Amino acid sequence: MRASLALAGFVLAATAPLVAGKGTLGFALGTKKPDGSCKYQADYEADFDAIASASGSKLVRGYSADDCNCAQQILPAAKSKGFQVVLGVWPDVEESLIKDTNALTKYVPQYKEQVYGITVGSETMYRGNFTGQQLLDKINFVKTKPELGYLNKTIGTADSWNKFADGTGDDLVRGGVTFILANAFAYWQGKAAGKDAIYTYFDDIQQALAHVQKISGSLDKIEFWNGESGWPADGGSDFGAAKAGTSNAASYYSEAVCGLLDWGVNAFYFEAFDEPWKPVSKGDNGLVADETHWGAMNADRSAKFNLQC
């Protein structure tokens, strides 16, 4: 039994097991090669081969259907490899909202079996770009497209867990959104690897899910996922008591993410592969952070640790 399961039983006592059976594992997947150039169908096919071989997963999520012609390139690759994709719309500015939506309406009808769902926005409420009602308007704009009508139940959004726990996202639930991805990073809360990080992760998910269920008035009306969680491996930056390292990432994956799956919660791991093209960033605390080593696999698609749950 994974160490996280006893902890999960404590934290999720009110709701777990959340659904019958084990949760579904997916991976966040970028649109660029290690050198920063755009991926094409063959690149996605190689990505899918590596993901399936290492983890058994056949599901990925992206963030912009138009970026690097993602929908055009990833969907035929998904069809050839038996994968499904959650495509993204970046609604932060009108231009990207329109371009992403147009890409969806053009390519999704050709690959209906490959598209599991659509997320409109990624942590837009967390960044303060939109209120819940404003984001709901963006989601409903995408939902009005007749080409996407068959996905009505899985057109939603991804945001930080606390925006679903504190009421910020209530308008989405009341407005009929039934596909919610809650991101939860114990690492970005500065929790030490091990019990502190696992407890925080499960508690974050429990808080978000419990509130969503309360507002919806149902245990299963909302399709709820952990939209992102992960841990930086060797070469990554530390954040407070959260120390980067491959051994810490491996234990977090096995005990936290796989543990959540055991409790019937679907989860996307962030992310599938290292992205060395990403520039060095600076956090709110003014410290420089390396975000190029978050992959469960290296840029060459070799696994860093055991990815079987």
Disulfide bonds with the S-S distance in Angstrom:
Cys38-Cys68 2.10
Cys258-Cys309 1.87
